[in-house]
Amino acid sequence: MKLENLPRITKSKKKRVGRGHGSGRGKTAGRGTRGQKARNKIPLYFEGGALPLTKRLPFLRGKSRNKSFRRKLLVVNLEALNFLKKNTVVDLKTLVENRIVKEEDISYGVKILGDGTISVPLTIKLPISKSARRKIEKAGGKVE
């Protein structure tokens, strides 16, 4: 075995602290001497009694504050509805039956957008964009 053929080890071993003077981390175990941080466990965000960073920052205000809580509609484009039969009534049940959307994905509803073309007249009972409405009515379908 040659040194240049040995596997490269990138993971360093865990520091074993408090194992005596010979280990290089004996006595105070790398904590320095005295002070609150040397004695007991304190949270990572503790700043020595200073006003914490989280309290120094301003409140989050405005539209983008609750983006993670915003409901997200599932988007279906017109070209996905092209293979449905003539005069089909398109609602959530129809979309799930024809495997256009999954049942677990429709918790906040579905909106149909006008991307692509449609050649089949359909009756739609879902929220729909203006361009999709135009294309469906042009193909002979109805929007309710």
C-alpha positions as CSV (number, residue, x, y, z in Angstrom):
1,M,0.0,0.0,0.0
2,K,1.3,3.4,-1.0
3,L,0.6,6.7,0.7
4,E,-0.8,8.3,-2.4
5,N,-3.3,5.4,-2.7
6,L,-4.8,5.8,0.7
7,P,-8.4,7.0,0.9
8,R,-8.9,10.7,1.7
9,I,-10.4,11.2,5.1
10,T,-12.4,14.4,5.3
11,K,-14.3,13.7,8.5
12,S,-12.5,14.7,11.7
13,K,-13.0,12.7,14.9
14,K,-15.1,14.0,17.8
15,K,-13.2,16.1,20.3
16,R,-12.8,14.1,23.6
17,V,-12.6,16.8,26.2
18,G,-11.8,16.5,29.9
19,R,-9.5,13.4,29.5
20,G,-6.5,14.7,31.4
21,H,-3.6,17.0,30.8
22,G,-1.9,14.7,28.2
23,S,-4.8,15.0,25.8
24,G,-4.4,18.7,25.4
25,R,-8.0,19.3,26.5
26,G,-7.7,18.5,30.2
27,K,-8.8,20.6,33.2
28,T,-11.1,23.3,31.7
29,A,-11.8,21.2,28.6
30,G,-11.3,24.1,26.1
31,R,-13.8,26.4,27.8
32,G,-11.3,28.9,29.1
33,T,-11.4,29.9,32.8
34,R,-14.4,31.1,34.7
35,G,-17.5,32.9,33.5
36,Q,-21.0,31.8,32.8
37,K,-20.1,30.0,29.5
38,A,-17.4,28.0,31.3
39,R,-19.6,26.7,34.0
40,N,-23.0,25.5,32.8
41,K,-24.9,24.9,29.6
42,I,-26.3,28.0,28.0
43,P,-28.1,28.3,24.7
44,L,-26.2,29.1,21.5
45,Y,-28.0,32.4,21.0
46,F,-27.0,33.7,24.4
47,E,-25.0,36.9,24.0
48,G,-23.7,37.5,27.5
49,G,-26.7,39.5,28.8
50,A,-26.7,41.9,25.8
51,L,-29.9,42.5,24.0
52,P,-30.2,39.5,21.7
53,L,-30.0,39.9,17.9
54,T,-33.5,38.7,17.4
55,K,-34.8,41.5,19.6
56,R,-32.6,44.1,18.0
57,L,-34.1,43.5,14.5
58,P,-37.2,45.3,13.5
59,F,-40.6,43.5,13.2
60,L,-41.4,42.0,9.9
61,R,-44.1,44.1,8.3
62,G,-45.8,44.2,4.9
63,K,-47.1,41.7,2.4
64,S,-44.3,39.2,2.3
65,R,-44.4,38.5,6.1
66,N,-46.7,35.5,6.0
67,K,-45.7,33.9,2.7
68,S,-45.2,30.5,4.2
69,F,-48.9,30.5,5.4
70,R,-50.3,31.7,2.1
71,R,-52.6,29.2,0.4
72,K,-51.2,27.8,-2.9
73,L,-53.6,26.9,-5.6
74,L,-52.7,24.0,-7.9
75,V,-52.3,25.2,-11.5
76,V,-53.6,23.2,-14.4
77,N,-53.0,24.3,-18.0
78,L,-55.5,23.9,-20.8
79,E,-53.3,21.5,-22.8
80,A,-53.7,19.0,-19.9
81,L,-57.5,19.0,-20.6
82,N,-57.2,18.2,-24.3
83,F,-57.6,14.4,-24.0
84,L,-60.9,14.6,-22.0
85,K,-64.1,13.5,-23.9
86,K,-66.4,16.0,-25.6
87,N,-68.8,18.0,-23.4
88,T,-67.2,16.7,-20.1
89,V,-68.0,18.6,-17.0
90,V,-64.6,19.5,-15.5
91,D,-64.5,19.8,-11.7
92,L,-62.2,18.5,-8.9
93,K,-63.6,15.0,-9.1
94,T,-63.1,14.8,-12.8
95,L,-59.5,16.0,-12.6
96,V,-58.7,13.3,-9.9
97,E,-60.5,10.5,-11.8
98,N,-58.5,11.3,-15.0
99,R,-55.2,11.6,-13.0
100,I,-54.6,15.2,-14.0
101,V,-54.1,16.1,-10.4
102,K,-53.5,14.0,-7.2
103,E,-56.2,14.0,-4.5
104,E,-53.7,15.0,-1.8
105,D,-52.6,18.1,-3.8
106,I,-56.0,19.8,-4.2
107,S,-56.4,20.9,-0.5
108,Y,-56.5,24.6,-1.5
109,G,-58.2,24.2,-4.8
110,V,-57.3,24.2,-8.5
111,K,-57.2,27.0,-11.1
112,I,-57.1,26.5,-14.8
113,L,-54.7,28.7,-16.8
114,G,-54.7,29.4,-20.5
115,D,-51.3,27.9,-21.5
116,G,-51.6,25.8,-24.7
117,T,-54.5,25.2,-27.0
118,I,-57.7,23.3,-26.5
119,S,-59.8,21.7,-29.3
120,V,-62.5,19.9,-27.2
121,P,-65.6,21.6,-26.0
122,L,-65.8,21.3,-22.2
123,T,-68.0,22.6,-19.3
124,I,-65.8,24.0,-16.6
125,K,-66.8,24.5,-12.9
126,L,-63.5,25.7,-11.5
127,P,-61.8,29.1,-11.1
128,I,-60.3,30.0,-14.5
129,S,-58.1,32.7,-16.0
130,K,-59.4,35.2,-18.6
131,S,-57.2,33.8,-21.4
132,A,-58.4,30.2,-20.6
133,R,-62.0,31.4,-20.6
134,R,-61.6,32.9,-24.1
135,K,-60.0,29.7,-25.5
136,I,-62.6,27.4,-24.0
137,E,-65.5,29.5,-25.4
138,K,-63.8,29.7,-28.7
139,A,-63.6,25.9,-28.8
140,G,-67.3,25.7,-28.1
141,G,-67.2,25.0,-24.3
142,K,-68.9,26.8,-21.4
143,V,-67.6,28.2,-18.1
144,E,-69.9,28.2,-15.0
